[in-house]
Amino acid sequence: MLIPIRDDNPTRRFPIITISLIAINIAVFVYTLSLPTEQALMQFYNSFALFPKAIVTGTPVTPNSIQPVYLTLITSMFLHGGFLHIAFNMLFLWIFGNNVEDFFGRFRFLVFYLLAGIGGSLLQIAFDPNSTIPNIGASGAISGVLAAYLILYPSARVLTVIPIIFFIEIIRIPAVILIGFWFLLQILSAVFISSGTGGGVAYLAHIGGFIAGLIMTLLAPRRRHRRYTG
């Protein structure tokens, strides 16, 4: 597994949307930790998580789901199931989100982020439309951010931790290698694990978000594109 620490790609403006998204995700996660019982936690997830069958039918599969159920395409992006889940998602958003926000602009980046997340969810739903397993997490949206970064700054250097058995190597590698390797892992995981899910990970949502991010970035006006020159 490759773990990015930071990139060497400066921005021109303060990434207020990226930081705000991170803050909201962390605030929601802290709130879930404050819930007094497991039942209260499950009720919270059942209210705001995405259930594929509910999206397909337009009918909630839990009695306390928010209405309309299509809102869960967005609310589910701000829920996380554990510390490592949110930690890795926010780390990737922190490292790569600021430059993508710099390219799109604040409002467009927010729209891009939400649409990438929705795109990821829709691919997961397409392959398992009758599922009543709750889908949560920002991974689809962040996958879209990674796709945009890959297109915009493929040669940007990313300081990366590479665990090798009992040793840890820290090197700078091009974003195209880091993100390309990450995406390859998502494809292999989706192919070899039934329905694109395994161990609670919705790999198809990662792929869907990545594809949505690629499309939106490729369709963006090229005059806004600032190449990495480091």
matplotlib code that plots the C-alpha trace (Angstrom):
import matplotlib.pyplot as plt

x = [0.0, 1.3, 0.5, 0.9, 2.2, 2.2, 2.8, 5.1, 2.5, 1.7, -1.7, -2.6, -5.4, -6.5, -8.5, -11.5, -13.8, -11.3, -10.8, -14.5, -15.3, -12.7, -14.0, -17.6, -16.6, -14.6, -17.4, -20.0, -17.6, -17.0, -20.8, -21.2, -18.6, -20.7, -23.8, -24.6, -25.5, -25.0, -28.7, -28.5, -25.5, -27.4, -30.4, -28.2, -26.7, -30.1, -31.3, -28.5, -26.7, -27.4, -29.3, -29.2, -32.7, -34.1, -32.6, -33.9, -37.4, -37.6, -38.9, -37.0, -35.9, -35.6, -38.4, -36.3, -34.7, -34.6, -37.1, -36.7, -34.3, -32.4, -30.8, -28.8, -26.7, -25.2, -25.6, -23.9, -20.7, -20.2, -20.5, -17.6, -17.5, -14.3, -11.1, -9.1, -11.9, -12.1, -8.4, -7.4, -10.2, -9.3, -5.6, -6.2, -8.6, -6.1, -3.2, -4.9, -8.1, -6.4, -4.9, -8.1, -10.0, -7.4, -8.1, -11.9, -12.5, -14.4, -18.0, -17.2, -15.0, -17.8, -20.1, -17.4, -16.9, -20.5, -21.1, -18.1, -19.5, -22.9, -21.3, -19.5, -22.7, -24.6, -22.1, -22.3, -26.1, -26.1, -24.3, -26.3, -29.6, -31.5, -28.9, -30.1, -26.6, -25.9, -23.3, -21.3, -18.1, -16.5, -14.4, -16.3, -16.0, -12.3, -11.7, -13.0, -10.5, -7.7, -8.8, -8.7, -5.3, -4.0, -5.2, -4.1, -0.8, 0.5, 4.2, 3.7, 5.9, 4.2, 6.1, 4.9, 5.4, 6.1, 6.0, 8.3, 7.9, 9.6, 11.0, 9.5, 10.7, 9.8, 10.3, 8.9, 7.0, 5.1, 1.3, 0.6, 2.4, 0.8, -2.7, -2.4, -1.3, -4.2, -6.8, -5.4, -5.9, -9.5, -10.1, -8.4, -10.4, -13.7, -12.9, -11.8, -14.2, -17.9, -20.2, -17.3, -17.5, -15.5, -14.6, -17.1, -15.3, -17.4, -14.7, -17.2, -18.0, -14.3, -14.2, -17.4, -16.2, -12.9, -14.6, -16.9, -13.9, -12.1, -15.0, -15.7, -12.0, -11.6, -14.6, -13.4, -12.3, -8.5, -7.8, -8.2, -5.6, -2.3, 0.3, 2.7, 6.2, 8.1]
y = [0.0, 3.5, 6.2, 9.8, 12.4, 15.6, 16.9, 19.6, 21.4, 24.9, 26.6, 30.2, 30.6, 29.4, 26.1, 27.1, 24.4, 21.6, 22.6, 23.1, 19.6, 18.1, 20.0, 18.9, 15.3, 15.3, 17.1, 14.5, 11.7, 13.2, 13.5, 9.8, 9.0, 11.0, 9.0, 7.2, 3.7, 1.4, 1.7, 5.4, 5.2, 2.7, 5.0, 7.9, 5.8, 4.5, 8.1, 9.4, 6.5, 5.5, 2.3, 1.2, -0.3, 2.9, 5.0, 2.6, 2.4, 5.8, 4.2, 4.1, 0.7, 2.0, 3.8, 6.8, 7.6, 11.3, 12.3, 12.2, 9.3, 10.8, 13.2, 10.3, 10.5, 13.5, 12.9, 9.5, 11.2, 12.7, 9.5, 7.2, 3.9, 4.1, 6.1, 4.6, 5.1, 8.8, 9.3, 8.0, 9.8, 13.1, 12.6, 12.1, 15.1, 17.3, 16.4, 16.5, 18.6, 22.0, 21.9, 20.6, 23.4, 25.8, 24.7, 24.6, 27.5, 27.2, 26.8, 24.6, 22.4, 21.9, 20.9, 18.7, 17.0, 16.3, 15.0, 12.7, 11.3, 10.8, 9.2, 6.7, 5.8, 5.4, 2.8, 0.9, 1.0, -0.1, -3.3, -4.1, -2.3, -4.5, -4.1, -3.0, -2.6, 1.0, 2.8, 5.5, 7.5, 10.2, 7.7, 8.2, 12.0, 11.8, 9.3, 12.0, 14.4, 11.9, 11.5, 15.3, 15.6, 12.8, 14.7, 18.1, 17.4, 14.0, 14.9, 16.5, 14.8, 13.3, 12.3, 8.7, 6.1, 2.6, -0.2, -3.1, -6.0, -4.8, -1.6, 1.7, 3.7, 7.3, 8.6, 11.2, 9.7, 11.2, 11.6, 9.5, 6.5, 6.9, 7.5, 5.1, 2.3, 3.2, 3.0, -0.3, -1.7, -0.6, -2.3, -5.6, -5.5, -5.0, -7.8, -10.4, -9.5, -10.3, -7.3, -4.9, -5.0, -6.7, -6.1, -3.2, -1.5, -0.4, -0.6, 0.1, 3.4, 4.3, 3.4, 5.3, 8.4, 8.2, 7.9, 10.8, 12.9, 12.1, 13.1, 16.4, 17.3, 16.5, 18.6, 21.6, 24.6, 24.2, 27.9, 27.3, 24.6, 25.5, 22.8, 21.7, 23.1, 21.9]
z = [0.0, -0.9, 1.6, 0.4, 2.9, 0.9, -2.6, -3.9, -5.9, -4.5, -4.9, -5.8, -3.3, 0.1, -0.3, 1.7, 0.2, 0.8, 4.4, 5.0, 3.6, 5.8, 8.8, 8.1, 7.8, 11.0, 12.8, 11.7, 12.7, 16.1, 16.6, 15.8, 18.5, 21.0, 20.5, 23.7, 22.4, 19.4, 18.7, 18.5, 16.1, 13.8, 13.8, 12.7, 9.9, 8.8, 8.5, 6.4, 4.7, 1.1, 0.5, -3.2, -3.2, -1.7, -4.5, -7.2, -5.8, -4.3, -1.1, 2.2, 3.4, 7.0, 8.9, 10.0, 6.6, 5.5, 2.8, -0.2, -0.1, -3.0, -0.5, 0.9, -2.3, -0.7, 3.1, 2.9, 1.7, 5.1, 7.1, 8.0, 9.6, 11.6, 12.3, 9.5, 7.1, 7.7, 8.3, 4.9, 3.1, 4.7, 4.1, 0.4, 0.3, 2.1, -0.2, -3.6, -3.0, -2.7, -6.2, -7.8, -6.1, -7.3, -10.9, -10.8, -8.5, -5.2, -6.3, -9.3, -7.1, -4.6, -7.5, -8.9, -5.5, -5.0, -8.6, -8.3, -5.1, -6.7, -9.8, -7.6, -5.8, -9.0, -10.4, -7.1, -7.3, -11.0, -10.1, -7.0, -7.2, -4.7, -1.9, 1.5, 2.9, 3.9, 1.8, 3.5, 3.0, 0.9, -1.2, -4.4, -4.3, -3.3, -6.2, -8.5, -7.0, -7.6, -11.2, -11.7, -10.1, -12.4, -15.5, -14.3, -12.5, -13.6, -13.1, -9.6, -7.0, -4.0, -0.9, -0.3, 2.4, 0.9, 3.5, 2.4, 4.8, 8.0, 6.5, 5.5, 2.4, 2.0, -1.6, -4.0, -6.9, -9.7, -9.2, -12.3, -10.7, -7.3, -8.5, -11.4, -9.0, -6.6, -9.4, -10.6, -7.1, -7.2, -10.5, -9.4, -6.1, -7.9, -10.4, -7.9, -5.0, -5.6, -6.5, -6.1, -2.3, 0.2, 3.8, 3.8, 0.9, -2.1, -4.8, -7.6, -6.0, -6.1, -9.8, -10.5, -8.8, -10.6, -14.0, -13.2, -12.1, -15.3, -17.5, -15.7, -15.8, -19.5, -20.3, -18.2, -20.1, -20.8, -20.4, -16.6, -16.6, -14.8, -15.4, -12.6, -13.3, -10.3]

ax = plt.figure().add_subplot(projection="3d")
ax.plot(x, y, z, "-o")
ax.set_aspect("equal")
plt.show()
